[in-house]
Amino acid sequence: MWISIALGSGALAVVAAVPLLFVVCRDGLNPSARARHRRALCAHGRALFDRAAKAVDPLTTWGYRHRGALALQRSGVEGWTSGHLFAMQLAFSGGAVALVLPWVSVTKAGDGAAGGIEFMLWAGGSVAFAVIGWLIPGTWLRHRRRARLFEISRGMPSFLDLLCLGLDCGANLQGSVQLALEHMPAGALRSEWNRMLLDMRSGVARAEALRQLSDRVDLPAIRQLVTTLAQGERVGLSLTRILGDFARHERARRMMAAEKQAMRAPVKMLVPLSLCIFPCTFLILGFPVLVIVTDLSP
């Protein structure tokens, strides 16, 4: 009994610490937290998280480190390594297992076939919870990456228009990008192009900086833009005309995507119509008829 109580208390502590760790790490990436106690909590939590990541990083393979670093880079998570991702996966898996472990210890003491079956069910549930906890950080990264790509794709036409204005005024590509970024709101698109400018100022060639931008973002529009700029520079075409045509192409593509989503709406509405609205309509129309028929029947 006391063992179960101790395990239950430990499970509650671990489960409470896992969301706190997630919130602390997320707030550590958000510079808008200005309260003194919150900054201190973020600093201590981030230091603890960094030590845990450094401790578990040798346990990961080279392939996991490469995939984790690529996923973190494309998701826009700065300051994290594959060790941070692995530590978060272990924390969520351990918290999920600790939530079910006291019940497993209680059912293990049961006698007979019923106790064995119940123990097997709880043990299987603990494995399932561990798998779900392991998948939560990856799901969060994929959701963050999709939101980031949508933000970049949405701001590309306006950014290209500002870029064309800068080129029309006589500025080069680097100056036009800097001018366009000054009038763009803060976000993923601005941060990625700012990083490209920093690479160019540090001595990286323009073609290589654009290629690195394409690898980081991994968006078809960015890849096409980089390929178009490289071909235009090699052939000697006007960058203003190339970027103007590309901006019109992006707007047309966004319009076609919006029309495609609008055409999918009636098909997606069939399920709620058939399961929720149509049965209620038939019930309202058929109930008076049923009452009349039952009254007329002998």
C-alpha positions in Angstrom: 0.0 0.0 0.0 2.7 2.5 1.0 4.7 1.5 -2.1 1.7 2.4 -4.3 1.2 5.7 -2.5 4.8 6.6 -3.0 4.7 5.6 -6.6 1.5 7.6 -7.1 3.1 10.7 -5.5 6.1 10.3 -7.7 4.0 9.9 -10.8 2.0 13.0 -10.0 5.3 14.9 -9.5 6.7 13.7 -12.7 3.5 14.4 -14.7 3.3 17.9 -13.2 7.0 18.6 -14.0 6.7 17.5 -17.6 4.2 20.3 -18.7 6.2 22.8 -16.5 9.4 21.8 -18.3 7.7 22.3 -21.7 6.3 25.7 -20.7 9.6 26.8 -19.3 11.5 25.8 -22.4 8.9 27.4 -24.7 9.0 30.6 -22.7 12.7 30.6 -22.8 12.5 30.8 -26.5 10.0 33.7 -26.2 11.7 37.0 -25.3 8.4 38.7 -24.3 8.5 37.4 -20.7 9.6 40.4 -18.8 8.5 39.6 -15.2 11.4 39.1 -12.9 10.2 35.9 -11.3 9.3 34.4 -14.7 12.7 35.2 -16.1 14.3 33.6 -13.1 12.1 30.5 -13.5 12.9 30.3 -17.2 16.6 30.7 -16.6 16.7 27.9 -14.0 14.5 25.7 -16.0 16.6 26.3 -19.2 19.8 25.6 -17.3 18.3 22.3 -16.0 17.1 21.4 -19.4 20.5 22.1 -20.9 22.2 19.9 -18.4 19.8 17.1 -19.1 20.3 17.5 -22.8 24.0 17.4 -22.4 23.8 14.3 -20.3 21.6 12.3 -22.7 23.2 13.5 -25.9 25.9 10.8 -26.0 23.1 8.2 -26.0 21.8 9.3 -29.4 23.1 8.0 -32.7 24.6 10.1 -35.5 21.5 9.6 -37.6 19.2 10.8 -34.8 21.4 13.9 -34.3 21.3 14.7 -38.0 17.5 14.3 -38.2 16.9 16.1 -35.0 19.1 19.1 -35.9 17.4 19.3 -39.3 13.9 19.2 -37.8 14.8 21.9 -35.2 16.3 24.1 -37.9 13.3 23.8 -40.2 10.9 24.4 -37.3 12.7 27.6 -36.3 13.7 26.5 -32.8 16.8 28.4 -32.0 19.3 27.3 -29.4 18.2 23.7 -29.2 20.2 20.6 -30.2 19.2 17.0 -30.8 20.0 16.4 -27.1 17.2 18.8 -26.1 14.8 17.0 -28.3 15.8 13.6 -26.9 15.6 14.8 -23.3 12.1 16.1 -24.0 11.0 12.8 -25.5 12.4 10.9 -22.5 10.6 13.4 -20.1 7.2 12.9 -21.8 7.6 9.2 -22.0 8.7 8.9 -18.4 5.9 11.1 -17.2 3.3 9.0 -19.2 4.7 5.7 -17.8 4.8 7.1 -14.2 1.2 8.1 -14.5 0.2 4.4 -15.1 2.9 2.7 -13.1 1.1 2.9 -9.7 -2.0 1.2 -11.1 0.3 -1.6 -12.6 1.8 -2.1 -9.1 -1.6 -2.4 -7.5 -3.1 -4.8 -10.1 0.1 -7.0 -10.0 -0.9 -7.9 -6.4 -4.2 -9.3 -7.5 -4.7 -13.1 -7.5 -6.2 -15.3 -10.1 -6.8 -14.9 -13.8 -8.7 -11.6 -13.4 -5.7 -10.0 -11.7 -3.4 -11.3 -14.4 -5.6 -9.9 -17.2 -5.9 -6.6 -15.5 -2.2 -6.4 -15.0 -1.6 -7.1 -18.7 -4.1 -4.4 -19.7 -2.4 -1.8 -17.5 1.0 -2.9 -18.6 -0.1 -2.5 -22.3 -1.5 0.8 -21.4 1.7 2.0 -19.9 3.6 1.0 -23.1 1.0 2.8 -25.2 1.3 5.9 -23.0 5.1 5.8 -23.3 4.8 5.7 -27.1 2.4 8.6 -27.2 4.6 10.6 -24.9 7.6 9.9 -27.1 5.7 11.1 -30.2 4.5 14.4 -28.6 7.7 16.5 -29.2 7.9 15.3 -32.9 4.3 16.2 -33.4 4.9 19.6 -31.9 7.8 20.2 -34.2 5.8 19.2 -37.3 3.0 21.5 -36.3 5.4 24.3 -35.7 7.1 23.7 -39.1 3.7 23.7 -41.0 2.7 27.0 -39.4 6.1 28.4 -40.2 5.9 27.4 -43.8 2.4 28.8 -44.2 3.6 32.1 -42.7 6.5 32.2 -45.2 4.4 31.3 -48.1 1.8 33.9 -47.2 4.3 36.7 -47.0 6.3 35.9 -50.2 4.3 37.9 -52.8 4.5 41.1 -50.7 8.2 40.6 -50.0 8.9 40.1 -53.7 7.0 43.3 -54.6 9.1 45.3 -52.1 12.2 43.6 -53.5 11.2 44.7 -57.1 10.7 48.3 -55.9 14.2 48.3 -54.4 15.7 47.0 -57.7 13.7 49.5 -59.7 15.3 52.3 -57.6 18.7 51.2 -58.6 19.8 49.2 -55.5 21.5 45.8 -55.8 20.0 42.6 -54.5 21.5 42.8 -51.1 20.4 46.4 -50.6 16.9 45.6 -51.9 16.5 42.7 -49.5 17.6 45.0 -46.6 15.1 47.6 -47.7 12.3 45.1 -48.0 13.0 43.6 -44.6 12.7 47.1 -43.0 9.1 47.3 -44.1 8.2 43.6 -43.3 6.6 42.6 -40.0 8.6 40.4 -37.6 8.2 36.7 -38.4 9.7 33.6 -40.0 10.1 35.2 -43.4 12.0 38.2 -42.0 14.3 36.1 -39.8 15.3 33.7 -42.6 16.2 36.5 -45.0 18.0 38.3 -42.3 20.1 35.2 -41.7 20.8 35.1 -45.5 22.0 38.7 -45.3 24.2 37.9 -42.4 25.7 35.0 -44.3 26.5 37.3 -47.2 28.1 40.0 -45.0 30.2 37.3 -43.4 31.8 36.5 -46.8 29.5 33.7 -48.1 28.8 34.0 -51.8 25.3 35.1 -52.8 24.5 31.8 -54.6 25.7 29.8 -51.6 23.7 31.9 -49.1 20.6 31.5 -51.2 21.2 27.7 -51.4 21.5 27.6 -47.6 18.3 29.6 -47.3 16.5 27.0 -49.6 17.8 24.1 -47.5 16.7 25.7 -44.2 13.2 26.6 -45.3 12.6 23.6 -47.6 9.6 25.4 -49.4 8.9 24.9 -53.1 8.5 28.6 -53.6 11.9 29.4 -52.1 13.5 26.6 -54.1 12.0 28.0 -57.3 13.1 31.5 -56.4 16.7 30.5 -55.7 16.8 28.5 -58.9 15.4 31.4 -60.9 17.8 33.9 -59.4 20.7 31.6 -60.1 19.7 31.1 -63.7 19.0 34.8 -64.3 22.4 35.7 -62.8 24.2 33.2 -65.0 22.4 34.2 -68.2 22.4 37.9 -67.5 18.7 38.6 -67.3 17.1 41.5 -65.4 16.4 40.6 -61.8 13.5 43.0 -61.6 11.6 41.3 -64.4 12.4 37.9 -63.0 11.1 38.8 -59.5 8.0 40.5 -60.9 7.1 37.5 -63.0 7.7 35.2 -60.0 5.5 37.4 -57.7 2.7 37.2 -60.2 3.1 33.5 -60.4 3.0 33.1 -56.6 -0.2 35.2 -56.4 -1.8 33.0 -59.1 -0.7 29.9 -57.3 -2.2 31.1 -54.0 -5.5 32.0 -55.8 -5.6 28.5 -57.3 -5.0 26.9 -53.9 -7.8 29.0 -52.4 -10.2 27.9 -55.2 -9.1 24.3 -54.6 -9.9 24.6 -50.9 -13.3 26.2 -51.7 -14.2 23.3 -54.0 -13.3 20.8 -51.3 -15.7 22.5 -48.8 -19.0 20.8 -50.1 -17.3 17.4 -50.0 -16.1 18.0 -46.4 -19.6 19.1 -45.4 -21.2 15.8 -46.5 -20.2 14.0 -43.3 -21.7 16.5 -40.7 -24.7 16.9 -43.0 -25.3 13.1 -43.2 -24.6 12.4 -39.5 -26.0 15.5 -37.7 -28.3 17.6 -39.8 -30.2 15.1 -42.0 -31.2 12.7 -39.2 -32.6 15.7 -37.2 -34.5 17.0 -40.2 -36.0 13.5 -40.9 -37.0 13.2 -37.3 -38.7 16.5 -37.2 -40.6 15.8 -40.5 -41.4 12.2 -39.7 -42.6 12.5 -36.1 -45.9 14.2 -36.9 -46.5 11.7 -39.7 -45.8 8.8 -37.2 -48.2 10.3 -34.7 -51.0 10.7 -37.3 -50.5 7.1 -38.5 -50.5 5.7 -35.0 -53.7 7.6 -34.2 -55.5 6.3 -37.3 -54.5 2.7 -36.9 -57.2 0.6 -35.2 
